[in-house]
Amino acid sequence: MRALANVDGGMIKAEIEIAATPERVFRSLTDGAELEAWWGSDDMYRTFDWVIDLRVGGKWSARARGADGVESTVDGEYIEVDPPTRLVYTWRPSWDDYAVTTVQYDLEATPTGTRLLVTHTGFGDRAMAATGTGEGWKRVLEWMGDYVERGSA
C-alpha cells in the first residue's frame, strides 16, 4: 500500500492500492462509525460526529478536534452515489472559510484488491489551499488503507 498525491493546476489527484474489495473500501468511505475510526490520528486531529445521508442530494457532516484541542467542521452534499465504484460530494471546510470544492472517489477492482483514485477540484486560484490539501489526502488515504487492510470492522 502506498498513497501518492499530485497537485496540478489547482486539482488534486491522490491514489492508493488497498488489499480489499471495492465493496469493503466503499463502506469505509460511507459508514460514519468507520470514518470516525480511521480518519485522523491522535498526534494530528481526530474526526467525530459523522452524519451521513448517503443518497444523491443527501447531506453529510463531521467535526474534528486537533491535537491542540481546536475544533473544526466540514460538510457537504452527495452529488453521485454509485456503490462500489464512485462517490462524489461537495466539501465545505471551516478551516478554508467554507469554500466549496468537489471530491470524487473512483474505485477499481484489481487482481490484489482495489485502486482508489481521489480527485479534488474547485480550488481555482487558491494554489496554497490545494497544495496543503494534497498532502492531507496522502495522509488520509494512508490512514484508510491501514485501517481497511488490518481487517478492522
C-alpha positions in Angstrom: 0.0 0.0 0.0 1.3 3.4 -1.0 -0.5 6.7 -1.3 0.5 9.3 -3.9 -0.8 12.9 -4.3 -0.3 15.2 -7.2 -1.4 18.9 -7.3 -1.6 20.3 -10.8 -3.4 23.5 -11.7 -5.5 23.6 -8.5 -6.6 20.0 -8.9 -5.5 17.2 -6.6 -5.2 13.6 -7.7 -4.4 11.1 -5.0 -4.2 7.3 -5.4 -3.8 4.2 -3.3 -4.0 0.5 -3.9 -5.6 -1.4 -1.0 -5.7 -5.2 -0.4 -9.5 -5.3 0.0 -12.6 -5.5 -2.3 -14.2 -2.3 -3.7 -17.3 -3.0 -1.6 -15.1 -3.0 1.6 -13.3 0.2 0.6 -16.6 1.9 -0.4 -18.1 1.0 3.0 -15.1 2.6 4.8 -15.8 5.8 2.9 -19.5 5.9 3.6 -20.1 4.5 7.1 -20.0 7.1 9.9 -18.6 4.7 12.5 -15.8 3.5 10.2 -14.9 7.1 9.1 -14.6 8.1 12.8 -12.4 5.0 13.4 -9.8 5.7 10.7 -10.0 9.4 9.6 -7.4 11.1 11.8 -4.6 10.3 14.2 -4.1 11.3 17.8 -1.0 13.4 17.0 -2.8 15.5 14.4 -6.6 15.5 14.7 -9.5 13.2 15.1 -12.8 13.3 13.3 -16.1 12.6 15.1 -19.9 13.2 14.9 -20.1 12.0 11.3 -23.7 12.4 10.0 -24.4 10.8 6.6 -27.4 10.8 4.4 -26.0 8.6 1.6 -28.1 9.5 -1.4 -27.9 12.0 -4.2 -28.8 15.3 -2.6 -28.2 13.9 0.9 -26.1 15.9 3.3 -23.1 14.8 5.3 -21.0 16.5 8.0 -18.3 15.8 10.5 -16.4 17.5 13.3 -12.7 17.4 14.0 -10.6 18.1 17.1 -6.9 18.9 16.6 -4.2 17.6 19.0 -4.2 21.2 20.3 -7.9 21.0 21.2 -9.1 23.3 18.4 -12.3 22.1 16.7 -13.3 22.5 13.1 -16.1 21.3 10.9 -16.6 20.0 7.3 -19.8 19.3 5.5 -21.2 18.9 2.0 -23.8 17.2 -0.2 -23.7 14.0 -2.2 -23.7 14.5 -5.9 -23.2 10.9 -7.1 -23.5 7.7 -5.2 -22.8 4.6 -7.2 -21.6 1.8 -4.9 -19.0 0.4 -5.1 -17.3 2.3 -8.0 -17.9 6.0 -7.5 -18.7 8.6 -4.8 -18.8 12.3 -5.4 -19.6 15.1 -2.9 -19.1 18.7 -2.2 -16.5 19.6 0.5 -17.0 22.7 2.7 -14.5 23.0 5.5 -14.5 25.7 8.2 -10.7 25.9 8.1 -10.9 27.2 4.5 -13.5 29.8 5.1 -16.2 27.4 3.9 -15.0 27.4 0.3 -16.9 24.7 -1.6 -14.8 22.2 -3.6 -15.7 18.8 -5.0 -14.3 15.4 -4.0 -14.6 12.4 -6.3 -13.7 8.8 -5.4 -13.3 6.2 -8.2 -12.8 2.6 -7.1 -11.5 0.0 -9.5 -11.1 -3.7 -8.7 -7.6 -5.0 -9.2 -6.1 -8.5 -9.0 -5.0 -7.7 -5.5 -7.9 -5.6 -4.2 -8.9 -2.0 -5.1 -7.3 1.0 -6.7 -8.8 4.1 -5.2 -8.4 7.4 -7.0 -9.4 10.7 -5.3 -9.9 13.8 -7.5 -10.4 17.0 -5.5 -11.3 20.0 -7.7 -12.6 23.6 -7.4 -9.7 25.4 -5.8 -9.5 27.9 -8.6 -6.6 30.3 -7.9 -6.2 29.2 -4.3 -3.0 27.2 -5.1 -1.8 27.2 -1.4 -5.1 25.5 -0.3 -4.7 22.9 -3.0 -1.0 22.2 -2.1 -1.8 21.7 1.6 -4.8 19.6 0.9 -2.8 17.4 -1.5 -0.5 16.4 1.4 -3.6 15.9 3.5 -5.2 13.5 1.1 -2.0 11.4 1.0 -2.2 11.1 4.8 -6.0 10.4 4.7 -5.5 7.6 2.2 -2.8 6.0 4.2 -4.9 6.1 7.3 -7.8 4.5 5.5 -5.6 1.9 3.8 -4.0 0.9 7.1 -7.5 0.6 8.7 -9.0 -1.5 5.9 -6.0 -3.8 5.4 -5.7 -4.7 9.1 -9.2 -6.0 8.9 -11.0 -3.6 11.3 -14.8 -3.6 11.3 
